[in-house]
Amino acid sequence: MSSIQNIFFEVPCLTERSTLISGLSIQKKWFNSADKRIIAQYLQKFISYNSELFTFLGVTPFIVGADQNTSIGFRTSNFVGTIPLRAADTGKQIGDFIVVPRYATKYRYEDYIRILDLLDEEIACEQKLDSLPLVSGRHFRPPLYLEAVKFIKLLEKVGRSRWHKFDHIEKNLHEPNGRINWNKYITHEYKVEMRQIFPVSKNTLSENHTEYRQMRYVFDICRLELLSSRTPPKLKAQLRQTIQFLDDKMAQFSPLEVDTLSERFVDPPLIKQLKTQANNVLRHNLVDSVAWRVDFSEVFERYVQYIFKRIAKEQGARLFKNTKMKGHSSYPNSWELKHLEPDAILQKEDTSVFIDAKYKAHLYNRYSISDALKEEHRHDLHQIMAYMSFSNGHEKQGILCYPANEVSIKQLKYRNPINDCENNVKLVGIPLNVDSYPYISKALLQDIA
């Protein structure tokens, strides 16, 4: 159990079997009024109380042992996040359960942000707003720099284009030309020297409008966060030129403090995205921290597609992403699949290679005898072979990609002894690290060529 007071347990994602926690140690710290003799029952009740949130975070608790020798462990999936937990004896809130990125450094999200920048994608953080607030507070929720990076990149796009608006300003003119503020005029018209001075309202098309000044306020918040010690150094270096450009661009605007930017239907799509992201930044420190999760399987799938797109380009091949193979049947059953959708198909001349990315723990647990791993791999293998059946070649090829600590390629061959038809499936281990990309590309090019 974590030594931090408000944390019940912390474990990496894609963990097949976590460290076991003794039921008695849980009773001593969290379930003070529970009977030690029946601690197993309390652990079952603990799982039942928190089942909805465990499911939300993709965590599977399991109990080992019996009576006072009972322990609890956890199996994690593709989600990273934090959930609040309740005690089994009182039902009151206790510590938080935290799932962190696998092999995280001091900056937990650094590798993922660099990959997302490579792909021009973003991580979608999903919150469970009806959950209890986290007792660990804001220390274990997505860091502000995740939102700040998205805002900075959108603001750069806006800054390199033209965003002009009509701004309502009031000027003192020597002639009544325009919309005159007569109430203001009569307060000083008794002065002879002021009778020919008219407070006139004008609508001027300008870049220096209210909403740009509000964006300057949000930019200052993001800039402060991105240059702080909380942001990974590599990310700072990567954003240095962008921040320098925006420093020069935004210097002409004075910051206008705002709580929420109003999003209008008539706003251009890019401005709508910018305002939405600005509101995400502004809300970050205002809302209570609740249960949240981030699905890294989507990031892994896009990263695999990016790698094979580059490989296809070097080989003179074509890559088709998320191709839907539609199914048709008469009187279809409600549980039938309407289509099959491999993550990618690499097509070179008459050869089709089907590619499927699975953000699962198999290559982190090469020598595990877990039944769950076996069943999941069986499912993955059957799925890739279903895709391969659409190849019209005698030799069918597929690639099954899993996250791994280091680049690895393993060949699996399955042959039908009746007609000598052969299926070749490659198990490819791909580290989720941008610095490993050249090695991944080189190994795959040599193997696929």
N, C-alpha and C positions, 0 to 999 in steps of 0.2 A: 504494500500500500504506500502511496506517496506520503512523504514526510510533511508536505504542505497541509495545513489544518483543514482547509475547505475542499480538498480533493479526495474523493473516495478511491479512485483508481485511474491510472493513466497508462495507455497501451497503444502501440502503433497500429495503423490500419493493416489489413491483410495478414493478421496474426491468426494462425490456425489454432493454437492452444496457448493461452497466456499463462503466466505464472499463477499457481494456485494460491488462493488466500484462505487461510484457516478460518473456519466458522467461529472459533473461540476468540480469535483476534478481532474479528468484526464485532462480535458481541461486546468485547471489552471497550472498543472505541465508539461504536455507533449504536448498538442495540443494548443499551445498559440495563433495561428492565426485562430483557429476554431470559428465559430459563435455559441454562447451559445444557441441561440434559436432553432437550429436544431442539437443539440449535438447527438441525436439518429441516425441521418444519418451518422455522423462522426464515431460513434461506429460501425455501419454496415460496413462502408468503412474500418475501422481498422481491423475488422474480415476478410474481403475479402483480404486485403493486406497481411495478415499474415496466411492465411488459410493453405498453404502448410506446414509451420513450426508447426502450431498447430496440424495438422494431424500427422506429424512426431513424435511429443511428446505425441500423444494420448490425447490431450486436446480438450474439446468441450466447446467453449464459448457460453453464452446465454445472451440475453438482457431482462431486466425487466423494466416495466414502459413506459412512453411516454413523449415526449417533453423535458422540462428541468428537469423532475423528472426521467430521464432514468438512469439505472445502468447496470453494466455488471458483470457477475459472470462466474465461470469456473467449469467444471466437469473433473476430472483427472482419468486416468486409471492405468494400470500396469507399465507404464514407469516412470522412474526417469531421469532427465536431465535438460538441459538449452538450450534455443533458443533465438536469437536476434529478436527484434521487430522493426517495422517501424511505424512512426506516420501517422495518417489518413489525416492530413491537408497538410503536406509537402512531405510525403513519405520518409523522412529522418529517419535514425536509431535513436531509443530512448533506453530505458532500456531493460534489459534481463528478460525473464520469466523463473522462476526456479521451478521445481517440485522436492521435497526432499523425502527421505524415510519416511514412516509414523512413528510417534512417535520416531523421531530420537533424539539421545542424542547429546552431544557435538561432538562426533565422529560419523558422519552420517552413515558410512558403517560398523560399528563395528560388529553388529549382523549378517549381511549378510556375512562378511568375515569368521566369526567363523562357520557359517553354511556351507559355501563352503569348508572350511577346513575339516569339518566333512564328507562331501560328496566326497571330492577329485574332486571338480568341479571348474569352474571358471566363473566369470561374463564376458560376451562379451559386450564391449562398442562399440556402433555403432556411427560413426560421419557422419555429412552431410557436406562434404568438400566444396560444392559450396555455402554454406551459408555465410552471413556476419560474420566477427569476433565478438566475444562477447565483449560488452563494459565493462562488469564486469571482463574481462581479465581471469587470471588463478585462481582466487579465487573460481569460481564456475564451475570447471570442475573436472572430477574424480581425486582424489588425487594420488600423485606419489606412495604412499605406496601400492595402489592396484596392480600396475605393479611390484613393488619391491617384494611383497610377492610371486608372480608367479615365478619371476626370481630366488629368493632364493631357492625355493623348487625344481626347475629344476636343479639348480647348485648343490644342495645337492645330487641328484640322480647321476649326472655326477661325483661328487667328491667321491662317494662310489663305483664307477666303475673305469675302466682304460681308460683314454683318452690320448693315445700316438700318436705323429705325427713325421714325418721326418722334422727336422729343419735344415736349411741351415746355417752352421757356417764356419768361416774361422780361421784356426790355422797356426801358424808358426812352420814348421817341419824342421828337419835336413836332410830330404831326399825327393826327388820329387815324392812323393807317392800320386796320386790323381790328382784332377783338379787344376792346378797351375795358379795363377793370374800373368802372365808374365809382364803385364804392371806395376804392383806394384813392382815386383821383380827387374826390370831394374832400378828403381829409387834409389835403395840402393846397387846394386851388385858391384858397383865400390869400396865399402869398403871391404877390405879383410876379416874382421871378419863376414861380412854379406853374403858372396858368398854361403855359405852352409845353408843359412836360406831361406826356400821356403814358401811363403804364399799359403797354400793349402785349397781348399774348400772341406768340408765334409758334407754329409747328415747323420745325426744321429737320431735314433729313441729315442725320449725323451718325458717326460711329461712336461718338462719346455719349451714349444714351444710358438710361437708368440700369437696364439689364446687364450691360457690359460692366458697369461699375459694381453691380452685385456679383458678377463673375470674378471680378478682381478680389473681392472679399473672400470668396471660396478658394480662389487660387492661392491667396496668402496662407490659408489654413493648410492646403495641400503641400505647398512649398515648404512650410515649416516642418511638416511631418516627414516629407521625403528627404530632407536634409538632416534629420535628427538621427540619433544613434539607434533608433528602433528599426530603421530601414537597412536592408542588407547592402554592404558596400558595392557589390557588383551591380545592383539595381541603381544605386546612385550614379555610378559611372555611366551606365547605359542611358540614363535620363539627363545627363549633364547638358548636352546640347539643346534638348527640348526645353529644359528649364531656363537656359540662357536666352533662347529665342523668346520665350514667354515673358521673361523679365523685361526685355526690351519692348515687347509689344504692349504689355499691361502697364508700363510706367506712365503712359499718358492718361490713365484712368485713376481717379481717386476711389478707394474702396468704400462701398456703401453696405453697411451691415444689414443682413437679412436672415430671417429664420427659415423661410420656405420660398422658393421661386415658383411663381405661378406658371403652369404649363397651359398653353393655349392651342386650340385646334388648328389655328392658322399658321402656327410656327412651322418652319421647314423641318424635315425629318432629323437632320443633324442637330439643330437647335433643341428639338424635343429630347433627343438622347442626352445632350449636354445638360439640360435642365434636370432631367431625371437623375443623372449621375451626381449633379451638384446637390440635389436634395438628399441623396444617399449619404453624401459626405456630411451635410449639415445635421442629419438625423443621427449620425453615428454616435455622438456623445450625448444625445438627448434621451434616447430610449433605453429602457432597462434591458440588460442582457438576458435573453431567453434561450431555450434550446435551439441549436442551429446545426447544420450539416453542409458539407460540400462534397459533391460526387466527383471523385477524381477519375472514374472510369471513362467519362466523356473526354477528359483531357488526354488520357492515354490513347483512346481511339483516334482522336485528331492527330496526335503526334505520330502514330503508326502510319496514318494516311499521308502525312507530310513526308516521312522518310521514303515511303515507296513511290511517292510522286517524283521525288528527286531521282530515285533509282531508275524509274521508267524513262525519265528525260535523258539520262545518261546512256540508256540502252536503246534508245530510239523506239520505245514501246509507249503504250497509252495506259493511263490509270483511270478506271471508272469507280467513283466513290458512291457507296450506299445505293447501288442499283437495285431497284425493286423487281423481283421476278414474280409476276402476278399469277395467282392460282384461280382456276375456274372449275366449278362443279355444279351439277344440278341438285336442287334442294339441299343447299349447304347446311351443315350442322353449326350451331352457334359457337362451338369450340374449335372449328377449323381455322387454320391460318390462311389469311387472304393473300399473303405474299411472303416470299423469302427475301432477306436483305443482307448480303455479305457486306462487311465494312469496305472492302475494295476488291477490284478485279484488275490484275495486271495482264494486259493483252499485247502479245508480240507475235505478229503474223498469225499463224493458226493455233498458237499455244495460249491457253488461259490459265492463269495462276490465281486461285481464290485466296483471299487474305481475311482473317478474322482476328480482332484484338480482344483479349480477355484480361481485364484488370483483376487478376486473382492471384492467390498466394502460392501457386504450385512450384514455381522455380525458387521460392524462398524456403521451400520445405521438400527438397528433392528426395530425402530419405524417410519421410514421414509415412506411416502406414494407416493414416486416417481414412476411414470409409467415406467421409464427406469429400475429401480430395479426389478419391477414386471415382465417385459418382459424378462429380462436377467435370472431371476430365473426360469421362465416358460421354457425357452430354455434349461437351465442347467438340470432341472428336466426331461424334455422329453429326453434329451440326455442320462442321467444315466439309465432311464427306457428302452431306446432302447438297451443299453448294457445288462441290466438285462433280456431282453427277450431271451438271449442266454443260460440262466440257465434252466436246465431240471427239477428243483425242483418245487413243488407246491407253495412253499413260496419263493419268489424271494427277494434277499437282495442287497442293494447298499449303498455306502457311498459317500456323497458329501462334500468335504472339502473346507472350506473358511478360509482365515486368520482372526484372531480375537485378541482382547486384552488379553483374558484369555481362558483357555481350557473349551470347552462346547460341550455337546452331546445332540441332540434333535431328537426324533423319529417321522417320518412321515409315516403314513400308508394309503394306498389306496387299497380299496377292490372292486372287481367286484361283484355286487349283483346277477348276473346271474349264475355264476359258483363258487362263493366264492373264486376265486383266489385272492391272496393278495400280494401286493408289499410293502416292508418295505425299506424306505430310511432314513438313519441317516444323519442329518446335523451336521458336526463336525467342531468346531472352533479351529484352531491351531495357537498359537502365533509364530511369526517368531523370536524365541529367543532360543538359545541352552540351556540356564538354565531352560527353561520350559519343556525340553524333558522328564525328568522322570515323570512329572505329566501327560503329554499327553499319554505316554506309559501305565502308571498305569490305567488311566481312560478308555482307549480303550481296554485294556486287560480284565478289569472287565465287560465292556459292551458287547464285542464280544464273550467272552468265553461262 
